[in-house]
Amino acid sequence: MFSIQERSESPDTGAAEPGDPHVLEVGELTVRYGDFTAVNNVGFTVGRGEIFGLLGRNGAGKTSTIAAVAGLLQPAAGHVRVLGRQLEPGRRGGAWLGGALSLQPQKTSLFPRLQVEETLRMWASLYPDPRPVPALIDELGLTDKARTRAARLSGGQQQRLLLATALVGNTPLVVLDEPTTGLDPHASRDAWAVINRARAGGTTFLLSTHAMAEAEERCDRLAILHEGRLRTSGTPAQIVRSLTRGSTVTVRSSQEGLLRAARAEFGTDAVRAEPGDGGGAPRFTVATERPERAVAWCEERSPEADVRLHRPTLEDAFLAATGTAPAGTGTAPAATGTGAAAADDAPAAAGGARAGGGSTR
């Protein structure tokens, strides 16, 4: 367990020290369980008011990173600084006890016999300046369940209660582990409305998620972890640009010579014949930064062709970064290097074409 080691004797104001723009700084973080390295030399920063997402497959190191940030385990190496103060091993208590951050607990942390309101008042008592419990219950749509025991809540209601336990502390940094898992679309929208209101007030969020569309839409910046290492970080748009080959136009046509003409027009490296699917016309793809031009060219050359436009998404970039991109997705191998949207070691249509992010079949 960690606690906060003050850099000075001045009282805690809940603000980062002058000149330090980061609410959270993680540097060269390494976490081991025996001989197994779960997190290997990971580093990133999170600015005030940001929503920063951690993406990764199961076992990528997301939960261990979050546990280290929250002071729940001692890393083998590296450092974690919250509000400019370093978490140090060997002291009692964690950063969240000092009001610096709050952590969404696991479902097993809920007391089954405590009512919703009782649960939140208990968690609120741990913080110096908590949010009003009744207002938070209302914001998360739990007003009619305020006197209901946790054990009698549905899975989605329990998930909302867990989110509320993290938000009730009114802390500068909130750490969430898959906050919308198990929520239906309406409940997820309400949860994000609460998160965004807190963020508008200056709260910073670090969260893990498997929901790619949600991460792409909601997070300001992201880090992709794979096998314990940081593969890439940056804004969603930066990550997509750095790890994909741009838009892909898929053409299915029986017109003789169309594939050869496409290679002459767009280059042999950009045009790839796709394996047959057991029936129908031959198919090929064109990887291009100017998809509308490719669509118009294909439809002019072969009016009967089935032309579909795929714009790369964060999911495509994630598959590329983690080495799991299937053939024909338009993803490129993860680059090497450092900085935003670079991997440090190894994720408007023309004419009548169908368009969108992801496959449009």
KEKE-3310 file (N, C-alpha, C; in steps of 0.2 Angstrom, whole numbers, plus 5000, padded with zeros to 4 digits):
npx = (5004:5002:5006:5005:5019:5024:5030:5033:5031:5020:5002:4990:4982:4975:4979:4990:5008:5016:5020:5018:5009:5002:4990:4991:5005:5014:5028:5040:5034:5034:5027:5027:5022:5028:5038:5032:5030:5018:5016:5027:5038:5030:5024:5015:5006:4993:4983:4975:4957:4956:4950:4956:4960:4963:4967:4966:4969:4962:4972:4982:4988:4981:4973:4982:4990:4981:4979:4992:4992:4982:4988:4987:4995:5012:5024:5037:5046:5049:5038:5024:5015:5004:4995:5007:5013:5023:5019:5023:5031:5028:5022:5008:4991:4983:4983:4970:4964:4969:4961:4965:4963:4950:4943:4935:4927:4927:4913:4913:4916:4905:4893:4882:4870:4868:4859:4857:4858:4864:4876:4883:4884:4893:4904:4906:4910:4923:4930:4936:4928:4915:4903:4886:4875:4861:4859:4868:4864:4852:4856:4862:4851:4846:4836:4824:4829:4835:4833:4835:4843:4860:4862:4850:4849:4849:4861:4866:4861:4869:4882:4880:4879:4892:4900:4895:4901:4914:4913:4907:4917:4922:4934:4950:4956:4949:4947:4943:4937:4933:4919:4906:4902:4890:4880:4864:4861:4854:4857:4871:4872:4867:4877:4888:4885:4885:4899:4904:4899:4906:4919:4918:4919:4932:4937:4948:4949:4954:4953:4949:4944:4935:4927:4927:4921:4916:4927:4933:4925:4923:4935:4949:4962:4972:4979:4987:4989:4999:5002:5008:5016:5017:5010:5006:5001:4990:4979:4963:4961:4974:4980:4973:4977:4990:4992:4984:4981:4974:4958:4948:4943:4932:4929:4918:4917:4913:4919:4930:4947:4946:4953:4966:4967:4964:4976:4985:4980:4980:4991:5002:5004:4994:4983:4974:4971:4957:4954:4943:4926:4919:4909:4900:4906:4923:4934:4942:4953:4956:4967:4968:4971:4962:4947:4935:4938:4943:4931:4923:4930:4930:4916:4913:4920:4915:4900:4891:4897:4899:4902:4911:4914:4926:4930:4944:4944:4945:4945:4951:4964:4967:4967:4978:4989:4990:4993:4983:4976:4965:4966:4964:4958:4963:4973:4989:5006:5011:5020:5037:5045:5044:5032:5017:5005:5013:5021:5030:5037:5038:4981:4914:4905:4907:4896:4885:4891:4892:4895:4905:4912:4921:4916:4904:4894)
npy = (4994:5011:5028:5046:5055:5070:5084:5096:5106:5113:5115:5104:5107:5101:5104:5103:5106:5122:5124:5111:5103:5091:5080:5067:5057:5044:5034:5024:5012:4997:4981:4966:4949:4938:4928:4933:4947:4959:4972:4982:4994:5005:5021:5037:5052:5062:5076:5090:5089:5080:5065:5050:5035:5018:5005:4988:4970:4956:4953:4962:4971:4982:4982:4980:4991:5001:4998:5000:5014:5018:5015:5002:4992:4988:4993:4985:4993:5011:5025:5034:5049:5059:5074:5081:5075:5061:5044:5033:5018:5008:5015:5018:5018:5025:5035:5039:5039:5051:5060:5063:5055:5044:5028:5017:5003:4985:4974:4964:4972:4978:4980:4968:4969:4982:4997:5007:5021:5021:5014:5024:5035:5029:5028:5041:5047:5044:5054:5071:5082:5078:5074:5079:5066:5063:5070:5064:5051:5053:5058:5047:5039:5032:5034:5029:5017:5020:5015:5002:4987:4982:4969:4966:4973:4975:4969:4979:4990:4989:4991:5005:5009:5006:5015:5027:5026:5029:5042:5050:5055:5067:5070:5076:5067:5053:5036:5023:5007:4999:5006:5006:4993:4981:4990:4996:5004:5016:5018:5019:5030:5040:5038:5042:5056:5060:5058:5067:5080:5081:5081:5093:5101:5101:5089:5075:5060:5043:5029:5011:5001:4990:4994:5000:5009:5018:5022:5029:5039:5046:5048:5059:5056:5041:5026:5011:4996:4981:4965:4969:4980:4997:5001:5011:5029:5043:5055:5048:5050:5052:5040:5031:5037:5034:5020:5014:5011:5021:5025:5011:5005:4993:4982:4973:4965:4958:4962:4961:4964:4975:4974:4975:4987:4995:4993:4999:5012:5016:5010:4996:4993:4998:4991:4976:4960:4950:4935:4922:4919:4908:4910:4922:4937:4942:4950:4965:4976:4993:5003:5019:5037:5045:5042:5045:5048:5036:5028:5035:5033:5019:5016:5023:5016:5003:5002:4992:4987:4982:4993:4997:5007:5008:5016:5019:5014:5016:5003:4996:5001:4997:4983:4982:4987:4977:4966:4958:4960:4955:4949:4961:4972:4984:4989:4994:4988:4991:5005:5010:5019:5034:5045:5054:5044:5035:5019:5012:5000:4986:5001:5052:5047:5044:5045:5030:5022:5013:5019:5021:5019:5005:4989:4988:4979)
npz = (5000:4997:5002:5002:5000:5006:4997:5002:5017:5017:5019:5012:4998:4988:4975:4961:4961:4958:4941:4937:4926:4926:4933:4935:4935:4928:4928:4920:4925:4933:4937:4946:4948:4957:4947:4936:4925:4925:4921:4912:4912:4910:4905:4907:4906:4913:4911:4919:4920:4910:4901:4902:4894:4896:4886:4881:4879:4888:4902:4898:4907:4912:4924:4934:4932:4936:4949:4954:4952:4961:4973:4978:4977:4977:4966:4956:4951:4945:4946:4953:4952:4960:4958:4959:4969:4976:4976:4989:4994:5008:5018:5028:5022:5008:4993:4990:5002:5007:5000:4988:4976:4970:4969:4959:4966:4966:4962:4973:4984:4988:5002:5005:5013:5015:5011:4996:4998:5011:5008:5000:5009:5018:5010:5007:5019:5020:5014:5013:5007:5002:4988:4988:4994:4990:4978:4970:4969:4962:4950:4944:4942:4953:4962:4966:4971:4982:4996:4994:4997:4993:4988:4982:4970:4952:4940:4932:4940:4951:4946:4943:4956:4960:4952:4957:4970:4968:4963:4973:4982:4977:4972:4965:4956:4948:4947:4936:4933:4919:4918:4913:4910:4908:4908:4901:4885:4889:4903:4902:4895:4904:4914:4908:4906:4920:4922:4913:4918:4930:4925:4918:4929:4932:4937:4935:4925:4925:4916:4912:4898:4888:4878:4862:4854:4863:4869:4859:4856:4869:4876:4879:4877:4875:4880:4874:4880:4879:4882:4894:4891:4885:4870:4862:4862:4863:4856:4851:4837:4833:4836:4827:4815:4815:4815:4805:4788:4782:4773:4766:4751:4746:4732:4723:4708:4692:4681:4668:4669:4678:4690:4686:4680:4691:4699:4690:4691:4705:4711:4714:4727:4734:4730:4733:4729:4735:4744:4737:4742:4740:4731:4720:4713:4709:4721:4727:4736:4739:4747:4753:4754:4749:4748:4742:4729:4724:4725:4716:4704:4703:4702:4690:4681:4682:4683:4688:4699:4716:4728:4742:4756:4769:4783:4794:4811:4829:4834:4823:4824:4836:4835:4826:4834:4844:4837:4831:4820:4807:4790:4777:4784:4782:4791:4797:4801:4818:4822:4827:4840:4849:4858:4855:4849:4843:4842:4856:4858:4851:4837:4771:4758:4740:4726:4725:4735:4750:4766:4781:4798:4801:4795:4782:4778)
capx = (5000:5006:5003:5008:5025:5023:5036:5035:5027:5014:4996:4987:4976:4972:4981:4997:5013:5017:5024:5017:5002:4999:4986:4994:5012:5016:5035:5044:5031:5034:5023:5028:5019:5033:5042:5028:5029:5012:5017:5034:5041:5025:5024:5011:5004:4986:4982:4969:4951:4956:4947:4962:4958:4968:4964:4971:4966:4963:4979:4987:4991:4977:4971:4988:4992:4976:4980:4998:4990:4978:4992:4984:5000:5019:5027:5044:5051:5045:5035:5017:5014:4997:4995:5014:5016:5024:5016:5029:5029:5031:5018:5001:4986:4984:4982:4963:4963:4970:4957:4969:4960:4945:4944:4929:4928:4924:4907:4913:4917:4898:4890:4875:4864:4868:4855:4861:4860:4869:4883:4886:4886:4898:4910:4907:4913:4931:4933:4935:4924:4911:4897:4879:4873:4855:4860:4872:4859:4847:4860:4863:4845:4845:4832:4819:4832:4839:4832:4836:4849:4864:4861:4843:4849:4851:4868:4867:4861:4875:4887:4879:4881:4900:4902:4893:4905:4920:4911:4905:4922:4923:4942:4953:4957:4944:4950:4937:4939:4927:4914:4900:4901:4884:4874:4861:4863:4851:4861:4877:4872:4867:4883:4893:4883:4888:4906:4906:4898:4912:4925:4918:4921:4939:4939:4951:4947:4958:4948:4950:4938:4935:4922:4931:4917:4915:4934:4935:4920:4923:4941:4953:4968:4972:4986:4985:4994:4999:5007:5012:5020:5014:5011:5005:4997:4989:4972:4960:4962:4981:4981:4970:4981:4997:4992:4980:4983:4969:4952:4949:4937:4931:4926:4916:4915:4915:4921:4937:4952:4946:4958:4973:4966:4965:4983:4988:4978:4981:4998:5001:5005:4988:4977:4975:4965:4955:4953:4936:4922:4915:4903:4900:4911:4929:4934:4948:4952:4960:4969:4969:4969:4957:4942:4930:4941:4943:4924:4920:4933:4927:4909:4913:4923:4911:4893:4887:4901:4897:4908:4909:4919:4927:4934:4947:4941:4950:4945:4956:4970:4969:4969:4985:4993:4990:4995:4978:4972:4963:4968:4959:4955:4966:4978:4996:5009:5012:5026:5041:5047:5040:5028:5010:5002:5019:5022:5037:5041:5034:4977:4909:4906:4905:4891:4881:4894:4890:4901:4905:4917:4920:4913:4897:4891)
capy = (5000:5018:5034:5052:5059:5077:5087:5102:5106:5117:5112:5101:5111:5098:5106:5102:5111:5126:5122:5104:5103:5085:5078:5060:5055:5037:5034:5018:5008:4989:4977:4959:4945:4932:4929:4936:4954:4961:4979:4982:5000:5009:5028:5041:5058:5064:5083:5091:5089:5075:5058:5046:5028:5012:5000:4982:4964:4954:4952:4967:4975:4988:4982:4981:4998:5005:4996:5004:5021:5019:5013:4996:4987:4991:4991:4983:4999:5016:5030:5037:5055:5062:5081:5083:5071:5054:5039:5030:5012:5007:5019:5016:5022:5026:5042:5040:5041:5058:5064:5065:5051:5039:5022:5012:4996:4979:4972:4961:4977:4981:4976:4966:4971:4990:5000:5011:5027:5019:5013:5030:5039:5026:5030:5049:5048:5043:5060:5078:5086:5073:5076:5077:5059:5062:5073:5059:5046:5056:5059:5040:5036:5027:5037:5024:5012:5023:5011:4995:4984:4981:4962:4966:4977:4971:4970:4986:4995:4988:4995:5012:5011:5006:5022:5032:5026:5033:5049:5053:5058:5073:5070:5078:5061:5047:5030:5019:5001:4997:5009:5005:4986:4979:4995:4996:5011:5022:5019:5021:5038:5043:5038:5047:5062:5062:5059:5073:5085:5081:5083:5100:5105:5100:5082:5071:5053:5038:5023:5006:4999:4986:4997:5004:5015:5022:5025:5034:5045:5049:5049:5064:5053:5034:5022:5004:4991:4974:4960:4973:4986:5002:5000:5018:5033:5049:5056:5043:5052:5051:5033:5029:5038:5031:5013:5011:5013:5025:5021:5005:5004:4986:4982:4967:4966:4953:4965:4958:4969:4980:4974:4977:4994:4998:4993:5005:5019:5018:5007:4989:4992:5000:4987:4969:4955:4946:4928:4921:4917:4902:4912:4929:4940:4943:4955:4967:4982:4999:5007:5026:5043:5049:5036:5047:5048:5029:5026:5038:5029:5012:5016:5025:5010:4997:5004:4987:4984:4983:4997:4999:5011:5007:5021:5015:5015:5014:4996:4994:5003:4992:4976:4983:4988:4971:4961:4953:4962:4950:4951:4965:4977:4991:4991:4994:4986:4996:5009:5010:5026:5037:5051:5053:5040:5031:5013:5012:4994:4980:5003:5055:5043:5047:5040:5026:5018:5013:5021:5021:5017:4998:4986:4991:4974)
capz = (5000:4996:5004:4999:5003:5004:4994:5006:5023:5016:5019:5006:4995:4982:4968:4959:4963:4952:4935:4936:4923:4926:4939:4936:4931:4929:4924:4920:4930:4932:4942:4945:4953:4957:4941:4930:4924:4922:4918:4910:4910:4907:4907:4903:4910:4912:4912:4923:4917:4905:4902:4899:4894:4895:4882:4881:4879:4895:4904:4896:4912:4914:4931:4938:4932:4940:4956:4956:4953:4967:4979:4981:4976:4977:4960:4957:4949:4943:4951:4952:4956:4960:4960:4960:4975:4974:4981:4991:4997:5015:5023:5029:5019:5001:4991:4990:5009:5008:4996:4981:4971:4972:4965:4958:4969:4963:4965:4979:4989:4991:5007:5002:5017:5016:5006:4992:5002:5017:5005:4998:5015:5021:5006:5008:5026:5019:5010:5017:5004:4997:4985:4991:4992:4987:4972:4966:4968:4957:4944:4942:4941:4958:4967:4968:4974:4988:5002:4992:4998:4987:4986:4978:4964:4946:4939:4930:4946:4955:4942:4944:4963:4961:4949:4962:4976:4965:4962:4979:4985:4974:4972:4959:4951:4949:4943:4935:4930:4915:4922:4910:4909:4911:4908:4895:4882:4892:4909:4900:4893:4910:4918:4905:4908:4926:4922:4909:4922:4934:4921:4917:4935:4933:4939:4930:4925:4922:4916:4908:4895:4882:4873:4858:4851:4869:4871:4853:4857:4876:4879:4876:4875:4876:4879:4872:4883:4876:4886:4899:4888:4881:4863:4859:4866:4860:4855:4847:4830:4831:4836:4821:4809:4815:4815:4800:4781:4779:4772:4762:4747:4744:4726:4720:4701:4688:4675:4666:4668:4683:4695:4683:4679:4698:4701:4686:4693:4712:4713:4715:4734:4737:4728:4735:4728:4741:4743:4736:4747:4738:4726:4718:4709:4712:4726:4729:4740:4738:4752:4750:4758:4745:4746:4738:4722:4723:4724:4710:4699:4702:4700:4683:4677:4683:4686:4691:4704:4723:4730:4749:4759:4776:4786:4799:4817:4834:4834:4818:4826:4842:4832:4823:4839:4848:4832:4830:4814:4802:4783:4774:4788:4781:4796:4796:4807:4823:4821:4832:4841:4855:4857:4854:4843:4841:4847:4858:4858:4850:4833:4766:4752:4734:4722:4729:4739:4757:4770:4788:4802:4802:4789:4780:4774)
cpx = (5004:5002:5007:5013:5025:5030:5038:5030:5021:5007:4993:4981:4973:4974:4988:5001:5014:5021:5023:5010:4998:4996:4989:5000:5014:5023:5038:5041:5032:5031:5025:5024:5024:5038:5038:5028:5023:5012:5025:5036:5036:5025:5019:5009:4996:4985:4975:4963:4951:4952:4953:4960:4964:4964:4969:4967:4966:4970:4984:4991:4987:4975:4976:4991:4987:4977:4986:4996:4987:4982:4990:4990:5007:5022:5035:5049:5046:5042:5028:5017:5007:4997:5002:5017:5017:5021:5022:5027:5031:5027:5011:4996:4987:4982:4974:4961:4964:4966:4960:4965:4954:4945:4937:4930:4925:4917:4907:4914:4910:4896:4883:4869:4864:4864:4860:4863:4865:4876:4886:4888:4892:4905:4911:4911:4921:4934:4932:4930:4919:4906:4891:4877:4867:4855:4863:4867:4854:4850:4861:4857:4843:4840:4827:4822:4836:4839:4832:4843:4853:4863:4854:4843:4851:4858:4870:4866:4867:4881:4886:4881:4889:4902:4901:4898:4912:4919:4910:4910:4924:4930:4944:4954:4952:4947:4944:4939:4933:4920:4907:4898:4895:4878:4871:4862:4860:4855:4868:4878:4871:4873:4888:4891:4885:4895:4908:4904:4904:4918:4924:4919:4928:4941:4942:4950:4953:4954:4951:4943:4939:4931:4926:4927:4917:4922:4935:4931:4921:4930:4945:4959:4968:4979:4983:4991:4993:5004:5012:5016:5015:5015:5011:5001:4996:4981:4969:4962:4970:4983:4979:4974:4987:4997:4987:4983:4978:4962:4953:4942:4937:4927:4924:4913:4917:4918:4928:4941:4952:4951:4965:4972:4967:4972:4987:4986:4980:4988:4997:5001:4998:4982:4979:4969:4964:4953:4945:4933:4917:4909:4903:4906:4917:4929:4941:4947:4957:4961:4971:4967:4964:4951:4937:4932:4941:4936:4922:4923:4931:4920:4908:4915:4919:4905:4890:4891:4898:4903:4906:4915:4920:4932:4937:4944:4946:4950:4951:4963:4972:4971:4976:4990:4995:4992:4989:4973:4971:4965:4962:4956:4958:4971:4985:5000:5011:5019:5031:5043:5043:5036:5021:5009:5008:5020:5029:5040:5036:5037:4977:4910:4904:4900:4887:4884:4892:4896:4900:4911:4916:4917:4906:4894:4884)
cpy = (5006:5023:5040:5054:5066:5080:5093:5101:5110:5113:5109:5105:5108:5100:5104:5107:5115:5123:5115:5104:5097:5083:5071:5060:5048:5036:5027:5013:5001:4986:4970:4955:4938:4933:4932:4943:4956:4968:4980:4989:5004:5016:5032:5047:5059:5071:5084:5092:5084:5069:5054:5039:5024:5007:4994:4976:4962:4951:4956:4971:4981:4988:4983:4988:5003:5004:5000:5011:5023:5017:5007:4991:4991:4989:4989:4989:5005:5020:5032:5043:5057:5069:5083:5079:5064:5049:5034:5023:5012:5011:5016:5020:5023:5033:5044:5042:5049:5063:5066:5061:5046:5034:5018:5005:4991:4977:4968:4966:4980:4976:4974:4968:4979:4992:5005:5018:5026:5018:5019:5035:5036:5028:5037:5050:5047:5049:5066:5082:5082:5077:5075:5071:5059:5065:5067:5053:5047:5056:5052:5036:5030:5029:5032:5018:5014:5018:5004:4993:4982:4974:4962:4970:4973:4972:4977:4991:4995:4991:5002:5014:5011:5013:5027:5032:5030:5040:5053:5057:5065:5075:5073:5073:5056:5042:5025:5013:4998:5000:5008:4998:4984:4984:4995:5003:5017:5023:5021:5028:5042:5044:5042:5054:5065:5063:5066:5080:5086:5083:5090:5104:5104:5093:5078:5063:5049:5032:5018:5004:4995:4989:5002:5010:5020:5026:5031:5040:5049:5051:5054:5061:5046:5031:5015:5000:4984:4970:4964:4979:4991:5002:5007:5022:5040:5050:5050:5044:5050:5044:5030:5030:5035:5023:5010:5014:5018:5021:5016:5005:4996:4986:4975:4967:4960:4955:4963:4964:4975:4980:4976:4984:4998:4999:4999:5012:5021:5015:5000:4988:4993:4995:4980:4965:4951:4939:4927:4918:4912:4904:4919:4931:4941:4949:4958:4974:4987:5003:5014:5031:5047:5044:5039:5047:5040:5026:5028:5034:5022:5012:5019:5019:5004:4999:4998:4984:4986:4986:4999:5002:5010:5012:5018:5018:5014:5007:4993:4995:4998:4985:4976:4983:4982:4965:4956:4956:4957:4953:4955:4970:4984:4993:4990:4991:4992:4999:5008:5017:5028:5043:5049:5049:5036:5025:5013:5006:4988:4975:5007:5051:5046:5042:5037:5022:5018:5015:5021:5019:5009:4995:4987:4986:4974)
cpz = (5000:5000:5001:5003:5001:5002:4999:5013:5023:5016:5012:5004:4989:4975:4967:4960:4957:4947:4933:4933:4924:4933:4940:4932:4933:4925:4926:4925:4928:4938:4940:4950:4953:4951:4935:4930:4921:4919:4918:4907:4907:4909:4903:4908:4908:4915:4916:4918:4911:4906:4898:4899:4893:4892:4882:4881:4887:4897:4901:4901:4914:4921:4935:4938:4936:4947:4958:4957:4959:4973:4982:4980:4976:4970:4961:4955:4946:4948:4948:4956:4955:4962:4962:4966:4973:4979:4982:4995:5004:5020:5023:5025:5012:4999:4991:4997:5011:5004:4989:4975:4974:4967:4965:4961:4965:4966:4972:4985:4992:4996:5005:5006:5018:5010:5002:4995:5007:5014:5003:5004:5018:5017:5007:5014:5025:5016:5014:5014:4999:4994:4989:4989:4988:4980:4967:4964:4962:4950:4940:4941:4946:4963:4970:4971:4980:4994:5000:4994:4992:4984:4981:4972:4958:4945:4936:4935:4950:4952:4943:4951:4963:4958:4954:4968:4974:4965:4968:4983:4983:4974:4965:4954:4953:4944:4943:4931:4926:4918:4919:4908:4912:4911:4901:4892:4886:4899:4907:4898:4899:4914:4915:4906:4915:4926:4918:4913:4927:4931:4919:4923:4937:4936:4933:4930:4922:4922:4911:4905:4889:4876:4868:4855:4857:4870:4865:4854:4863:4878:4875:4873:4878:4876:4878:4875:4879:4879:4891:4897:4885:4874:4859:4863:4862:4859:4851:4839:4828:4831:4829:4815:4809:4814:4810:4793:4778:4777:4766:4758:4744:4737:4724:4713:4697:4681:4674:4666:4673:4688:4692:4682:4686:4700:4697:4689:4700:4715:4715:4723:4737:4735:4729:4733:4734:4739:4741:4742:4745:4733:4725:4714:4713:4716:4727:4733:4738:4744:4750:4755:4755:4743:4742:4730:4720:4721:4718:4704:4698:4700:4692:4679:4677:4686:4690:4697:4711:4726:4737:4752:4767:4778:4792:4806:4823:4835:4829:4821:4832:4840:4829:4829:4843:4843:4831:4824:4809:4795:4781:4778:4786:4786:4794:4802:4812:4822:4827:4834:4848:4853:4856:4848:4840:4845:4849:4859:4855:4854:4831:4759:4746:4730:4727:4734:4746:4761:4777:4791:4803:4795:4788:4776:4777)
residu = (MET:PHE:SER:ILE:GLN:GLU:ARG:SER:GLU:SER:PRO:ASP:THR:GLY:ALA:ALA:GLU:PRO:GLY:ASP:PRO:HIS:VAL:LEU:GLU:VAL:GLY:GLU:LEU:THR:VAL:ARG:TYR:GLY:ASP:PHE:THR:ALA:VAL:ASN:ASN:VAL:GLY:PHE:THR:VAL:GLY:ARG:GLY:GLU:ILE:PHE:GLY:LEU:LEU:GLY:ARG:ASN:GLY:ALA:GLY:LYS:THR:SER:THR:ILE:ALA:ALA:VAL:ALA:GLY:LEU:LEU:GLN:PRO:ALA:ALA:GLY:HIS:VAL:ARG:VAL:LEU:GLY:ARG:GLN:LEU:GLU:PRO:GLY:ARG:ARG:GLY:GLY:ALA:TRP:LEU:GLY:GLY:ALA:LEU:SER:LEU:GLN:PRO:GLN:LYS:THR:SER:LEU:PHE:PRO:ARG:LEU:GLN:VAL:GLU:GLU:THR:LEU:ARG:MET:TRP:ALA:SER:LEU:TYR:PRO:ASP:PRO:ARG:PRO:VAL:PRO:ALA:LEU:ILE:ASP:GLU:LEU:GLY:LEU:THR:ASP:LYS:ALA:ARG:THR:ARG:ALA:ALA:ARG:LEU:SER:GLY:GLY:GLN:GLN:GLN:ARG:LEU:LEU:LEU:ALA:THR:ALA:LEU:VAL:GLY:ASN:THR:PRO:LEU:VAL:VAL:LEU:ASP:GLU:PRO:THR:THR:GLY:LEU:ASP:PRO:HIS:ALA:SER:ARG:ASP:ALA:TRP:ALA:VAL:ILE:ASN:ARG:ALA:ARG:ALA:GLY:GLY:THR:THR:PHE:LEU:LEU:SER:THR:HIS:ALA:MET:ALA:GLU:ALA:GLU:GLU:ARG:CYS:ASP:ARG:LEU:ALA:ILE:LEU:HIS:GLU:GLY:ARG:LEU:ARG:THR:SER:GLY:THR:PRO:ALA:GLN:ILE:VAL:ARG:SER:LEU:THR:ARG:GLY:SER:THR:VAL:THR:VAL:ARG:SER:SER:GLN:GLU:GLY:LEU:LEU:ARG:ALA:ALA:ARG:ALA:GLU:PHE:GLY:THR:ASP:ALA:VAL:ARG:ALA:GLU:PRO:GLY:ASP:GLY:GLY:GLY:ALA:PRO:ARG:PHE:THR:VAL:ALA:THR:GLU:ARG:PRO:GLU:ARG:ALA:VAL:ALA:TRP:CYS:GLU:GLU:ARG:SER:PRO:GLU:ALA:ASP:VAL:ARG:LEU:HIS:ARG:PRO:THR:LEU:GLU:ASP:ALA:PHE:LEU:ALA:ALA:THR:GLY:THR:ALA:PRO:ALA:GLY:THR:GLY:THR:ALA:PRO:ALA:ALA:THR:GLY:THR:GLY:ALA:ALA:ALA:ALA:ASP:ASP:ALA:PRO:ALA:ALA:ALA:GLY:GLY:ALA:ARG:ALA:GLY:GLY:GLY:SER:THR:ARG)
# end
